[in-house]
């Protein structure tokens, strides 16, 4: 489906809950990674709203697609199907003021 993506045009509607993730059409593995990250964020927000758990937390969707390996290294170019590079990572980061480290 390379080139058939509608992510750029539709993602804002999905993030703002005006459209479902199912309306997104991926055109690359990077698109798929972002869609998966969005789905996880939506699920966490549903749990937060329905069950009252995870109070005070905010969730953001990030995706490095298949560019970063689990060890943090940049992945070599691999145009073949590689299931080991399909994963979801959840990182906990602090929101708020940014401090620069020198």
C-alpha positions as CSV (number, residue, x, y, z in Angstrom):
1,X,0.0,0.0,0.0
2,X,3.0,2.2,-0.4
3,X,1.9,5.7,-1.3
4,X,-1.7,5.0,-0.4
5,X,-1.5,6.4,3.1
6,X,-4.1,8.9,4.4
7,X,-2.3,9.4,7.7
8,X,-1.3,13.0,7.2
9,X,-4.8,14.1,6.3
10,X,-6.7,12.0,8.9
11,X,-4.5,11.7,12.0
12,X,-5.7,14.9,13.5
13,X,-9.3,13.7,13.5
14,X,-8.3,10.4,15.1
15,X,-6.3,12.2,17.9
16,X,-9.3,14.5,18.5
17,X,-11.7,11.6,18.7
18,X,-13.6,12.8,15.6
19,X,-12.6,9.6,13.6
20,X,-11.7,6.0,14.4
21,X,-8.3,4.5,13.9
22,X,-9.9,2.1,11.5
23,X,-10.3,5.1,9.1
24,X,-6.5,5.4,8.8
25,X,-4.7,3.8,5.8
26,X,-1.1,3.0,6.4
27,X,1.4,3.4,3.5
28,X,4.5,2.2,5.4
29,X,5.7,0.4,8.4
30,X,6.2,3.8,10.0
31,X,2.5,4.5,9.5
32,X,1.6,1.1,11.1
33,X,3.8,1.9,14.1
34,X,2.2,5.2,14.7
35,X,-1.3,3.6,14.3
36,X,-0.4,1.0,16.9
37,X,0.9,3.7,19.3
38,X,-2.3,5.6,18.9
39,X,-4.4,2.5,19.6
40,X,-2.5,1.9,22.9
41,X,-2.9,5.5,24.0
42,X,-6.7,5.3,23.2
43,X,-7.0,2.1,25.3
44,X,-5.1,3.6,28.2
45,X,-7.4,6.7,28.1
46,X,-10.5,4.4,28.1
47,X,-9.2,2.5,31.1
48,X,-8.5,5.9,32.8
49,X,-12.0,7.2,32.1
50,X,-14.1,4.1,32.7
51,X,-12.2,2.6,35.7
52,X,-10.8,5.7,37.3
53,X,-7.3,4.2,37.2
54,X,-4.2,5.9,36.1
55,X,-5.4,9.2,37.5
56,X,-3.2,12.2,36.9
57,X,-1.4,10.7,33.9
58,X,-1.4,11.9,30.4
59,X,-0.6,9.7,27.4
60,X,1.1,10.6,24.1
61,X,1.7,8.4,21.1
62,X,5.2,8.2,19.8
63,X,6.6,5.9,17.1
64,X,10.1,5.3,15.9
65,X,8.7,2.6,13.6
66,X,11.4,0.1,12.9
67,X,14.2,2.7,13.1
68,X,15.3,2.0,16.6
69,X,16.3,-1.5,17.9
70,X,15.4,-2.6,21.4
71,X,19.0,-1.9,22.4
72,X,18.6,1.7,21.4
73,X,20.8,1.5,18.3
74,X,19.7,2.7,14.8
75,X,18.5,-0.3,12.9
76,X,20.2,-1.2,9.6
77,X,18.2,-0.9,6.4
78,X,16.1,-4.0,5.9
79,X,13.4,-4.0,3.3
80,X,12.4,-7.6,4.0
81,X,9.6,-8.7,6.4
82,X,11.2,-8.9,9.9
83,X,8.7,-9.8,12.7
84,X,11.4,-9.1,15.3
85,X,11.2,-5.4,14.4
86,X,7.4,-5.2,15.1
87,X,6.8,-4.1,18.6
88,X,5.2,-1.5,20.8
89,X,7.3,0.4,23.3
90,X,5.8,2.2,26.2
91,X,8.0,4.9,27.8
92,X,7.1,6.9,30.9
93,X,8.3,10.5,30.6
94,X,7.7,13.5,32.8
95,X,5.6,16.3,31.5
96,X,6.2,19.9,32.4
97,X,9.2,22.2,32.5
98,X,12.2,21.1,30.4
99,X,15.6,21.4,31.9
100,X,18.7,21.4,29.8
101,X,21.6,19.2,30.9
102,X,25.0,20.6,30.3
